[in-house]
């Protein structure tokens, strides 16, 4: 189920083997968390399912939380790389929006299905949700630094990078929550919901709310 979370480019034989092991550990962790619960699952059991030692598990992941959040980390890294590659003349929100659209346009169905499964696990597991929120905070700090570098400002004295990062960070969160509520089934549903949230962000912040917003897609 899990996509390769190690590299996007061509890999050598050793790297491909490591990527397969890493993906297999993610798959095993997700399967066990879904079937037996997060608290009841041990790293030893995850490793045994892949026929590797617990020591091997810890060479790839610091904890079982890290294993289940590896796909999100992979998506976040792709997004930051896409943002860094955007033209510098693009305004921050436009660059962020284009980078996020480009990121999700390249993700395959397996990656999206894994992400949807992770979102369901987060809803039911407070310790996993706490780890997710810590990771999001670290990701936002990196995003602030990247926005500041692109715009040539100092985030220690200029509030705009943090404000933009916080506002934009809400897009992915809201999209994931809405997608979960709507019962999104795959990549097309999730991409559509993210696009809808991106389209609504600036108008929601800057325009009067005198009329109703766009209607949500009807449930099947």
KEZA-478222 format. One record per residue (C-alpha): chain; x, y, z; residue in one letter. Coordinates in Angstrom, 2 decimals, decimal comma. Layout:
! residues N
<koltor kette="A" c1="X" c2="Y" c3="Z" rest="a"/>
...
END
This chain:
! residues 220
<koltor kette="A" c1="0,00" c2="0,00" c3="0,00" rest="x"/>
<koltor kette="A" c1="2,69" c2="2,50" c3="0,94" rest="x"/>
<koltor kette="A" c1="4,56" c2="4,32" c3="-1,82" rest="x"/>
<koltor kette="A" c1="8,31" c2="4,48" c3="-1,83" rest="x"/>
<koltor kette="A" c1="9,13" c2="7,07" c3="0,83" rest="x"/>
<koltor kette="A" c1="12,85" c2="7,14" c3="0,26" rest="x"/>
<koltor kette="A" c1="13,67" c2="8,70" c3="-3,12" rest="x"/>
<koltor kette="A" c1="12,00" c2="10,03" c3="-6,23" rest="x"/>
<koltor kette="A" c1="14,92" c2="9,55" c3="-8,62" rest="x"/>
<koltor kette="A" c1="16,58" c2="6,38" c3="-9,96" rest="x"/>
<koltor kette="A" c1="17,93" c2="4,08" c3="-7,25" rest="x"/>
<koltor kette="A" c1="20,76" c2="1,59" c3="-7,18" rest="x"/>
<koltor kette="A" c1="20,20" c2="-2,02" c3="-6,17" rest="x"/>
<koltor kette="A" c1="21,03" c2="-1,44" c3="-2,50" rest="x"/>
<koltor kette="A" c1="18,83" c2="1,65" c3="-2,32" rest="x"/>
<koltor kette="A" c1="15,93" c2="-0,18" c3="-3,98" rest="x"/>
<koltor kette="A" c1="16,21" c2="-2,97" c3="-1,43" rest="x"/>
<koltor kette="A" c1="16,22" c2="-0,47" c3="1,44" rest="x"/>
<koltor kette="A" c1="13,23" c2="1,35" c3="-0,07" rest="x"/>
<koltor kette="A" c1="11,30" c2="-1,94" c3="-0,37" rest="x"/>
<koltor kette="A" c1="12,05" c2="-2,79" c3="3,27" rest="x"/>
<koltor kette="A" c1="11,00" c2="0,66" c3="4,40" rest="x"/>
<koltor kette="A" c1="7,76" c2="0,47" c3="2,43" rest="x"/>
<koltor kette="A" c1="7,05" c2="-3,02" c3="3,73" rest="x"/>
<koltor kette="A" c1="7,47" c2="-1,82" c3="7,32" rest="x"/>
<koltor kette="A" c1="5,05" c2="1,05" c3="6,67" rest="x"/>
<koltor kette="A" c1="2,52" c2="-1,36" c3="5,15" rest="x"/>
<koltor kette="A" c1="2,87" c2="-3,75" c3="8,08" rest="x"/>
<koltor kette="A" c1="2,47" c2="-0,95" c3="10,61" rest="x"/>
<koltor kette="A" c1="-0,65" c2="0,42" c3="8,91" rest="x"/>
<koltor kette="A" c1="-2,16" c2="-3,05" c3="8,62" rest="x"/>
<koltor kette="A" c1="-1,58" c2="-3,85" c3="12,29" rest="x"/>
<koltor kette="A" c1="-2,79" c2="-0,46" c3="13,49" rest="x"/>
<koltor kette="A" c1="-5,98" c2="-0,90" c3="11,46" rest="x"/>
<koltor kette="A" c1="-6,65" c2="-4,47" c3="12,56" rest="x"/>
<koltor kette="A" c1="-5,39" c2="-4,45" c3="16,16" rest="x"/>
<koltor kette="A" c1="-5,13" c2="-0,81" c3="17,19" rest="x"/>
<koltor kette="A" c1="-2,15" c2="1,47" c3="17,64" rest="x"/>
<koltor kette="A" c1="-1,64" c2="0,86" c3="21,36" rest="x"/>
<koltor kette="A" c1="-1,80" c2="-2,92" c3="21,03" rest="x"/>
<koltor kette="A" c1="0,82" c2="-3,05" c3="18,28" rest="x"/>
<koltor kette="A" c1="4,54" c2="-3,34" c3="19,05" rest="x"/>
<koltor kette="A" c1="7,53" c2="-2,55" c3="16,88" rest="x"/>
<koltor kette="A" c1="8,62" c2="-6,16" c3="17,34" rest="x"/>
<koltor kette="A" c1="5,38" c2="-7,38" c3="15,75" rest="x"/>
<koltor kette="A" c1="5,73" c2="-4,97" c3="12,84" rest="x"/>
<koltor kette="A" c1="9,28" c2="-6,16" c3="12,22" rest="x"/>
<koltor kette="A" c1="8,24" c2="-9,82" c3="12,46" rest="x"/>
<koltor kette="A" c1="5,57" c2="-9,31" c3="9,80" rest="x"/>
<koltor kette="A" c1="8,30" c2="-8,17" c3="7,40" rest="x"/>
<koltor kette="A" c1="10,70" c2="-10,90" c3="8,60" rest="x"/>
<koltor kette="A" c1="13,33" c2="-8,48" c3="9,83" rest="x"/>
<koltor kette="A" c1="14,69" c2="-7,82" c3="13,31" rest="x"/>
<koltor kette="A" c1="13,46" c2="-5,13" c3="15,66" rest="x"/>
<koltor kette="A" c1="16,92" c2="-3,58" c3="15,33" rest="x"/>
<koltor kette="A" c1="16,32" c2="-3,29" c3="11,58" rest="x"/>
<koltor kette="A" c1="13,02" c2="-1,54" c3="12,24" rest="x"/>
<koltor kette="A" c1="14,80" c2="1,08" c3="14,32" rest="x"/>
<koltor kette="A" c1="17,33" c2="1,67" c3="11,56" rest="x"/>
<koltor kette="A" c1="14,43" c2="3,01" c3="9,49" rest="x"/>
<koltor kette="A" c1="12,14" c2="4,55" c3="12,11" rest="x"/>
<koltor kette="A" c1="12,65" c2="5,98" c3="15,59" rest="x"/>
<koltor kette="A" c1="9,19" c2="4,85" c3="16,71" rest="x"/>
<koltor kette="A" c1="5,99" c2="3,24" c3="15,47" rest="x"/>
<koltor kette="A" c1="4,53" c2="6,76" c3="15,16" rest="x"/>
<koltor kette="A" c1="7,28" c2="7,59" c3="12,67" rest="x"/>
<koltor kette="A" c1="6,45" c2="4,50" c3="10,64" rest="x"/>
<koltor kette="A" c1="2,81" c2="5,43" c3="10,15" rest="x"/>
<koltor kette="A" c1="3,60" c2="9,10" c3="9,46" rest="x"/>
<koltor kette="A" c1="6,32" c2="8,31" c3="6,92" rest="x"/>
<koltor kette="A" c1="3,97" c2="8,87" c3="3,98" rest="x"/>
<koltor kette="A" c1="3,05" c2="12,33" c3="5,23" rest="x"/>
<koltor kette="A" c1="6,73" c2="13,14" c3="5,62" rest="x"/>
<koltor kette="A" c1="7,28" c2="12,02" c3="2,02" rest="x"/>
<koltor kette="A" c1="4,47" c2="14,31" c3="0,80" rest="x"/>
<koltor kette="A" c1="5,75" c2="17,24" c3="2,85" rest="x"/>
<koltor kette="A" c1="9,26" c2="16,87" c3="1,44" rest="x"/>
<koltor kette="A" c1="7,90" c2="16,82" c3="-2,11" rest="x"/>
<koltor kette="A" c1="5,87" c2="19,94" c3="-1,38" rest="x"/>
<koltor kette="A" c1="8,85" c2="21,87" c3="0,02" rest="x"/>
<koltor kette="A" c1="10,92" c2="20,89" c3="-3,02" rest="x"/>
<koltor kette="A" c1="8,15" c2="22,05" c3="-5,35" rest="x"/>
<koltor kette="A" c1="7,90" c2="25,36" c3="-3,48" rest="x"/>
<koltor kette="A" c1="11,65" c2="25,93" c3="-3,64" rest="x"/>
<koltor kette="A" c1="11,47" c2="25,46" c3="-7,42" rest="x"/>
<koltor kette="A" c1="8,66" c2="27,98" c3="-7,99" rest="x"/>
<koltor kette="A" c1="9,59" c2="31,27" c3="-9,75" rest="x"/>
<koltor kette="A" c1="10,69" c2="33,89" c3="-7,23" rest="x"/>
<koltor kette="A" c1="8,43" c2="36,51" c3="-8,80" rest="x"/>
<koltor kette="A" c1="5,31" c2="34,58" c3="-7,73" rest="x"/>
<koltor kette="A" c1="3,60" c2="36,08" c3="-4,66" rest="x"/>
<koltor kette="A" c1="3,84" c2="33,77" c3="-1,62" rest="x"/>
<koltor kette="A" c1="0,25" c2="32,49" c3="-1,64" rest="x"/>
<koltor kette="A" c1="0,36" c2="31,85" c3="-5,39" rest="x"/>
<koltor kette="A" c1="3,66" c2="29,99" c3="-5,10" rest="x"/>
<koltor kette="A" c1="2,37" c2="27,91" c3="-2,19" rest="x"/>
<koltor kette="A" c1="-0,87" c2="27,07" c3="-4,01" rest="x"/>
<koltor kette="A" c1="0,91" c2="26,07" c3="-7,20" rest="x"/>
<koltor kette="A" c1="3,44" c2="23,96" c3="-5,28" rest="x"/>
<koltor kette="A" c1="0,67" c2="22,11" c3="-3,42" rest="x"/>
<koltor kette="A" c1="-1,32" c2="21,49" c3="-6,60" rest="x"/>
<koltor kette="A" c1="1,82" c2="20,22" c3="-8,35" rest="x"/>
<koltor kette="A" c1="2,65" c2="17,94" c3="-5,45" rest="x"/>
<koltor kette="A" c1="-0,75" c2="16,25" c3="-5,36" rest="x"/>
<koltor kette="A" c1="-0,92" c2="16,04" c3="-9,15" rest="x"/>
<koltor kette="A" c1="2,17" c2="13,80" c3="-9,08" rest="x"/>
<koltor kette="A" c1="1,08" c2="11,49" c3="-6,27" rest="x"/>
<koltor kette="A" c1="-0,28" c2="8,15" c3="-7,39" rest="x"/>
<koltor kette="A" c1="-3,39" c2="6,35" c3="-6,18" rest="x"/>
<koltor kette="A" c1="-1,46" c2="4,14" c3="-3,73" rest="x"/>
<koltor kette="A" c1="0,04" c2="7,16" c3="-2,00" rest="x"/>
<koltor kette="A" c1="-3,33" c2="8,86" c3="-1,72" rest="x"/>
<koltor kette="A" c1="-5,06" c2="5,75" c3="-0,40" rest="x"/>
<koltor kette="A" c1="-2,33" c2="5,39" c3="2,21" rest="x"/>
<koltor kette="A" c1="-2,73" c2="9,02" c3="3,21" rest="x"/>
<koltor kette="A" c1="-6,50" c2="8,58" c3="3,55" rest="x"/>
<koltor kette="A" c1="-5,91" c2="5,56" c3="5,78" rest="x"/>
<koltor kette="A" c1="-3,48" c2="7,55" c3="7,93" rest="x"/>
<koltor kette="A" c1="-6,11" c2="10,29" c3="8,32" rest="x"/>
<koltor kette="A" c1="-8,62" c2="7,73" c3="9,58" rest="x"/>
<koltor kette="A" c1="-6,07" c2="6,42" c3="12,08" rest="x"/>
<koltor kette="A" c1="-5,38" c2="9,93" c3="13,35" rest="x"/>
<koltor kette="A" c1="-9,08" c2="10,38" c3="14,14" rest="x"/>
<koltor kette="A" c1="-9,08" c2="7,37" c3="16,43" rest="x"/>
<koltor kette="A" c1="-5,65" c2="7,55" c3="18,09" rest="x"/>
<koltor kette="A" c1="-4,71" c2="10,48" c3="20,36" rest="x"/>
<koltor kette="A" c1="-1,00" c2="9,47" c3="20,70" rest="x"/>
<koltor kette="A" c1="-0,67" c2="9,27" c3="16,93" rest="x"/>
<koltor kette="A" c1="-2,49" c2="12,59" c3="16,53" rest="x"/>
<koltor kette="A" c1="-0,08" c2="14,19" c3="19,01" rest="x"/>
<koltor kette="A" c1="2,90" c2="12,94" c3="17,00" rest="x"/>
<koltor kette="A" c1="1,26" c2="14,24" c3="13,85" rest="x"/>
<koltor kette="A" c1="0,77" c2="17,70" c3="15,38" rest="x"/>
<koltor kette="A" c1="4,41" c2="17,83" c3="16,49" rest="x"/>
<koltor kette="A" c1="5,49" c2="16,97" c3="12,96" rest="x"/>
<koltor kette="A" c1="3,19" c2="19,63" c3="11,52" rest="x"/>
<koltor kette="A" c1="4,77" c2="22,23" c3="13,80" rest="x"/>
<koltor kette="A" c1="8,24" c2="21,27" c3="12,58" rest="x"/>
<koltor kette="A" c1="7,05" c2="21,34" c3="8,98" rest="x"/>
<koltor kette="A" c1="5,55" c2="24,81" c3="9,45" rest="x"/>
<koltor kette="A" c1="8,84" c2="26,11" c3="10,87" rest="x"/>
<koltor kette="A" c1="10,62" c2="24,90" c3="7,73" rest="x"/>
<koltor kette="A" c1="7,92" c2="26,46" c3="5,59" rest="x"/>
<koltor kette="A" c1="8,36" c2="29,81" c3="7,35" rest="x"/>
<koltor kette="A" c1="12,10" c2="29,69" c3="6,67" rest="x"/>
<koltor kette="A" c1="11,58" c2="28,88" c3="3,00" rest="x"/>
<koltor kette="A" c1="8,99" c2="31,65" c3="2,52" rest="x"/>
<koltor kette="A" c1="11,35" c2="34,11" c3="4,22" rest="x"/>
<koltor kette="A" c1="14,27" c2="33,11" c3="1,97" rest="x"/>
<koltor kette="A" c1="12,14" c2="33,40" c3="-1,15" rest="x"/>
<koltor kette="A" c1="10,92" c2="36,87" c3="-0,20" rest="x"/>
<koltor kette="A" c1="14,14" c2="38,16" c3="1,32" rest="x"/>
<koltor kette="A" c1="12,73" c2="39,01" c3="4,73" rest="x"/>
<koltor kette="A" c1="13,76" c2="38,12" c3="8,28" rest="x"/>
<koltor kette="A" c1="11,07" c2="36,03" c3="10,02" rest="x"/>
<koltor kette="A" c1="12,43" c2="37,16" c3="13,38" rest="x"/>
<koltor kette="A" c1="11,25" c2="40,71" c3="12,68" rest="x"/>
<koltor kette="A" c1="8,71" c2="40,30" c3="9,87" rest="x"/>
<koltor kette="A" c1="5,46" c2="38,54" c3="10,80" rest="x"/>
<koltor kette="A" c1="4,33" c2="37,88" c3="7,24" rest="x"/>
<koltor kette="A" c1="6,12" c2="34,54" c3="6,65" rest="x"/>
<koltor kette="A" c1="4,56" c2="33,06" c3="9,80" rest="x"/>
<koltor kette="A" c1="1,14" c2="34,48" c3="9,05" rest="x"/>
<koltor kette="A" c1="1,19" c2="33,18" c3="5,47" rest="x"/>
<koltor kette="A" c1="2,49" c2="29,76" c3="6,57" rest="x"/>
<koltor kette="A" c1="-0,19" c2="29,49" c3="9,26" rest="x"/>
<koltor kette="A" c1="-3,01" c2="30,51" c3="6,92" rest="x"/>
<koltor kette="A" c1="-1,80" c2="28,20" c3="4,20" rest="x"/>
<koltor kette="A" c1="-1,21" c2="25,34" c3="6,61" rest="x"/>
<koltor kette="A" c1="-4,90" c2="25,41" c3="7,41" rest="x"/>
<koltor kette="A" c1="-5,69" c2="24,50" c3="3,79" rest="x"/>
<koltor kette="A" c1="-4,27" c2="20,99" c3="3,98" rest="x"/>
<koltor kette="A" c1="-5,77" c2="20,43" c3="7,42" rest="x"/>
<koltor kette="A" c1="-9,23" c2="21,58" c3="6,38" rest="x"/>
<koltor kette="A" c1="-9,01" c2="19,62" c3="3,12" rest="x"/>
<koltor kette="A" c1="-8,15" c2="16,43" c3="4,99" rest="x"/>
<koltor kette="A" c1="-10,94" c2="16,94" c3="7,55" rest="x"/>
<koltor kette="A" c1="-13,50" c2="17,71" c3="4,84" rest="x"/>
<koltor kette="A" c1="-12,34" c2="14,78" c3="2,73" rest="x"/>
<koltor kette="A" c1="-12,71" c2="12,46" c3="5,71" rest="x"/>
<koltor kette="A" c1="-16,21" c2="13,81" c3="6,40" rest="x"/>
<koltor kette="A" c1="-17,22" c2="13,41" c3="2,76" rest="x"/>
<koltor kette="A" c1="-15,85" c2="9,89" c3="2,57" rest="x"/>
<koltor kette="A" c1="-13,28" c2="10,60" c3="-0,14" rest="x"/>
<koltor kette="A" c1="-12,35" c2="7,41" c3="-1,93" rest="x"/>
<koltor kette="A" c1="-9,18" c2="8,22" c3="-3,83" rest="x"/>
<koltor kette="A" c1="-6,72" c2="10,60" c3="-5,41" rest="x"/>
<koltor kette="A" c1="-9,25" c2="12,46" c3="-7,55" rest="x"/>
<koltor kette="A" c1="-11,50" c2="13,20" c3="-4,56" rest="x"/>
<koltor kette="A" c1="-8,64" c2="14,41" c3="-2,40" rest="x"/>
<koltor kette="A" c1="-7,10" c2="16,56" c3="-5,15" rest="x"/>
<koltor kette="A" c1="-10,51" c2="18,09" c3="-5,84" rest="x"/>
<koltor kette="A" c1="-11,05" c2="18,93" c3="-2,16" rest="x"/>
<koltor kette="A" c1="-7,58" c2="20,48" c3="-1,84" rest="x"/>
<koltor kette="A" c1="-8,21" c2="22,53" c3="-4,98" rest="x"/>
<koltor kette="A" c1="-11,55" c2="23,69" c3="-3,59" rest="x"/>
<koltor kette="A" c1="-9,90" c2="24,83" c3="-0,35" rest="x"/>
<koltor kette="A" c1="-7,12" c2="26,63" c3="-2,22" rest="x"/>
<koltor kette="A" c1="-9,67" c2="28,43" c3="-4,39" rest="x"/>
<koltor kette="A" c1="-11,60" c2="29,58" c3="-1,32" rest="x"/>
<koltor kette="A" c1="-8,66" c2="30,66" c3="0,87" rest="x"/>
<koltor kette="A" c1="-8,01" c2="34,19" c3="-0,40" rest="x"/>
<koltor kette="A" c1="-11,69" c2="35,10" c3="-0,98" rest="x"/>
<koltor kette="A" c1="-12,55" c2="33,83" c3="2,51" rest="x"/>
<koltor kette="A" c1="-9,90" c2="36,13" c3="3,99" rest="x"/>
<koltor kette="A" c1="-10,41" c2="39,23" c3="1,87" rest="x"/>
<koltor kette="A" c1="-13,95" c2="39,38" c3="0,47" rest="x"/>
<koltor kette="A" c1="-17,34" c2="40,09" c3="2,10" rest="x"/>
<koltor kette="A" c1="-19,42" c2="37,05" c3="3,02" rest="x"/>
<koltor kette="A" c1="-22,71" c2="38,56" c3="1,92" rest="x"/>
<koltor kette="A" c1="-23,58" c2="35,59" c3="-0,27" rest="x"/>
<koltor kette="A" c1="-23,30" c2="31,87" c3="0,24" rest="x"/>
<koltor kette="A" c1="-20,08" c2="30,18" c3="-0,81" rest="x"/>
<koltor kette="A" c1="-19,94" c2="27,37" c3="-3,35" rest="x"/>
<koltor kette="A" c1="-22,01" c2="24,35" c3="-2,46" rest="x"/>
<koltor kette="A" c1="-20,19" c2="21,24" c3="-1,34" rest="x"/>
<koltor kette="A" c1="-20,23" c2="18,35" c3="-3,80" rest="x"/>
<koltor kette="A" c1="-23,22" c2="16,10" c3="-3,28" rest="x"/>
<koltor kette="A" c1="-22,54" c2="12,80" c3="-1,53" rest="x"/>
<koltor kette="A" c1="-22,92" c2="9,68" c3="-3,61" rest="x"/>
END
